[in-house]
Amino acid sequence: MAKLFDTPKKKVILIVGVILVLLVSWYAISANSETRESRAFRAMPQGSIQVVNDLGNTVTLQLRVADTPAARQAGFKGSGVQTVANNAILLVYTADTAERHNVQNVKAPLEIGFFRADGSLIQISRTRVGATTTYGTTGTANRYRYAIMAPEGYFARNNISVDGGASLVTTSLRKR
């Protein structure tokens, strides 16, 4: 054993090997962390928007704002389960759209609420983890301008439903 590390070169190789193993282990743990935030998620500005819920109350929702094509495409992809559970993302489009959303690399089930330019809620879709399905609205009459991507149960907790008359107050959007 003494001859195994008898030269400075062998000692350096051992130290570099140990450091490499530690770095790879740290990366593997952090990449699979429940609280991991993807780089794209962290880059989204924090903001708020108001919703008039089914009870007629105005509620201010704290969320991330995805107003670029890259941010809208990224959404919660690559973020941990706790990050999804504790956050919501407002997808903002400059024109009405029927874009569909792929949630294949999202680690928790989501709800996506689709809102017209006037703030009226069109539909709430519920996603499944690992689904290869894309989510969006169907038909030209159901084009939307805003979508809120949120953890399962988010809309019910905030008393927001399609049938209850909830609407987004689009003029209240604030970014920090």
C-alpha positions as CSV (number, residue, x, y, z in Angstrom):
1,M,0.0,0.0,0.0
2,A,2.9,2.4,0.7
3,K,4.2,2.0,-2.8
4,L,0.7,2.8,-4.3
5,F,1.0,6.5,-3.4
6,D,4.8,6.8,-3.2
7,T,5.2,9.5,-5.9
8,P,3.8,13.0,-6.1
9,K,2.2,12.2,-9.4
10,K,0.2,9.3,-7.9
11,K,-0.9,11.5,-5.0
12,V,-2.2,14.2,-7.4
13,I,-4.1,11.6,-9.4
14,L,-5.7,10.2,-6.2
15,I,-6.7,13.7,-5.0
16,V,-8.1,14.7,-8.5
17,G,-10.0,11.3,-8.5
18,V,-11.5,12.0,-5.1
19,I,-12.5,15.6,-6.1
20,L,-14.1,14.3,-9.3
21,V,-16.1,11.7,-7.4
22,L,-17.3,14.3,-5.0
23,L,-18.3,16.7,-7.8
24,V,-20.2,14.0,-9.7
25,S,-22.0,13.0,-6.5
26,W,-23.0,16.6,-5.7
27,Y,-24.3,17.1,-9.2
28,A,-26.3,13.9,-9.2
29,I,-27.9,14.9,-5.8
30,S,-28.6,18.5,-6.8
31,A,-30.0,17.5,-10.2
32,N,-32.6,15.3,-8.6
33,S,-33.3,17.5,-5.6
34,E,-36.9,18.1,-4.7
35,T,-36.2,21.9,-4.4
36,R,-34.1,22.3,-7.5
37,E,-34.9,25.3,-9.6
38,S,-34.0,25.1,-13.3
39,R,-31.9,27.9,-14.7
40,A,-34.8,29.0,-16.9
41,F,-37.2,29.1,-13.9
42,R,-34.7,31.2,-11.9
43,A,-34.4,33.6,-14.8
44,M,-38.1,34.3,-14.9
45,P,-39.0,37.6,-13.1
46,Q,-41.3,37.3,-10.1
47,G,-44.6,39.1,-10.4
48,S,-48.2,39.3,-9.4
49,I,-51.6,39.4,-11.0
50,Q,-55.1,39.7,-9.7
51,V,-57.9,37.3,-10.3
52,V,-61.6,37.9,-9.5
53,N,-62.5,34.4,-8.2
54,D,-65.7,32.5,-8.1
55,L,-66.8,34.2,-4.9
56,G,-66.3,37.6,-6.4
57,N,-63.2,38.4,-4.3
58,T,-60.2,39.9,-5.9
59,V,-57.2,37.7,-5.1
60,T,-53.5,38.6,-5.8
61,L,-51.5,35.7,-7.1
62,Q,-47.7,35.7,-6.7
63,L,-46.0,33.9,-9.6
64,R,-43.2,33.9,-12.0
65,V,-43.7,35.6,-15.4
66,A,-42.8,33.8,-18.6
67,D,-43.1,36.4,-21.3
68,T,-40.5,35.2,-23.8
69,P,-40.7,32.1,-26.1
70,A,-37.8,30.4,-24.3
71,A,-39.3,31.0,-20.8
72,R,-42.8,29.8,-21.9
73,Q,-41.3,26.7,-23.4
74,A,-39.2,26.0,-20.3
75,G,-42.0,26.4,-17.7
76,F,-41.3,24.0,-14.8
77,K,-39.1,21.6,-16.9
78,G,-36.1,20.5,-14.9
79,S,-37.4,21.9,-11.6
80,G,-38.0,19.8,-8.5
81,V,-41.3,18.6,-7.1
82,Q,-41.2,21.2,-4.2
83,T,-40.4,24.0,-6.6
84,V,-43.5,23.1,-8.6
85,A,-45.6,22.7,-5.4
86,N,-44.7,26.2,-4.1
87,N,-44.9,28.2,-7.3
88,A,-47.0,29.2,-10.3
89,I,-46.0,30.6,-13.7
90,L,-48.0,33.1,-15.7
91,L,-47.4,32.6,-19.5
92,V,-47.9,35.8,-21.3
93,Y,-48.3,36.0,-25.1
94,T,-48.4,39.2,-27.2
95,A,-51.2,37.8,-29.4
96,D,-53.9,35.2,-29.1
97,T,-52.6,31.7,-29.5
98,A,-53.5,28.1,-29.5
99,E,-50.0,26.9,-28.5
100,R,-49.9,23.6,-26.9
101,H,-47.6,22.8,-23.9
102,N,-45.4,19.7,-23.4
103,V,-44.9,18.8,-19.8
104,Q,-42.9,15.6,-20.4
105,N,-40.0,16.7,-18.2
106,V,-42.0,18.2,-15.3
107,K,-41.7,16.1,-12.1
108,A,-45.2,16.9,-10.6
109,P,-48.7,17.1,-11.9
110,L,-49.9,20.5,-13.0
111,E,-53.0,22.4,-13.7
112,I,-52.9,24.9,-16.6
113,G,-55.6,27.6,-16.7
114,F,-56.1,29.3,-20.1
115,F,-57.4,32.9,-20.2
116,R,-58.6,35.0,-23.1
117,A,-57.2,38.5,-23.7
118,D,-60.2,40.0,-21.8
119,G,-59.3,37.8,-18.8
120,S,-62.1,35.3,-19.1
121,L,-61.1,31.7,-18.1
122,I,-61.6,29.2,-21.0
123,Q,-60.4,26.0,-19.6
124,I,-58.3,24.3,-16.9
125,S,-56.3,21.3,-18.0
126,R,-54.8,18.7,-15.5
127,T,-51.5,17.1,-16.5
128,R,-49.9,13.8,-15.6
129,V,-46.2,13.2,-14.7
130,G,-44.4,11.8,-17.7
131,A,-47.2,12.3,-20.1
132,T,-46.3,12.7,-23.7
133,T,-49.6,14.5,-24.4
134,T,-49.5,18.2,-25.1
135,Y,-51.9,20.5,-23.3
136,G,-53.8,23.5,-24.7
137,T,-57.2,24.6,-25.9
138,T,-58.9,23.4,-29.0
139,G,-60.8,25.3,-31.7
140,T,-60.2,28.8,-33.0
141,A,-62.9,30.2,-30.6
142,N,-60.7,29.1,-27.7
143,R,-57.5,30.9,-28.4
144,Y,-55.9,32.4,-25.3
145,R,-53.5,35.2,-24.4
146,Y,-52.5,34.1,-20.9
147,A,-52.0,30.8,-19.1
148,I,-51.3,30.0,-15.5
149,M,-49.2,26.9,-15.0
150,A,-49.6,25.8,-11.3
151,P,-49.4,22.8,-9.0
152,E,-52.3,20.4,-8.7
153,G,-55.2,21.9,-6.6
154,Y,-54.0,25.5,-7.1
155,F,-57.2,26.8,-8.8
156,A,-59.5,25.1,-6.3
157,R,-57.6,26.5,-3.4
158,N,-58.0,30.0,-4.9
159,N,-61.7,29.4,-5.8
160,I,-61.1,29.7,-9.5
161,S,-63.1,27.6,-11.9
162,V,-64.4,27.9,-15.5
163,D,-68.1,27.6,-14.4
164,G,-67.8,30.0,-11.5
165,G,-67.0,33.1,-13.6
166,A,-63.5,33.7,-12.5
167,S,-61.5,36.1,-14.5
168,L,-57.9,37.5,-14.7
169,V,-57.5,41.2,-14.2
170,T,-55.0,41.6,-17.0
171,T,-54.2,45.2,-16.3
172,S,-52.9,44.3,-12.8
173,L,-49.8,42.4,-14.0
174,R,-46.7,43.5,-12.1
175,K,-43.2,42.3,-12.5
176,R,-40.4,42.8,-10.0
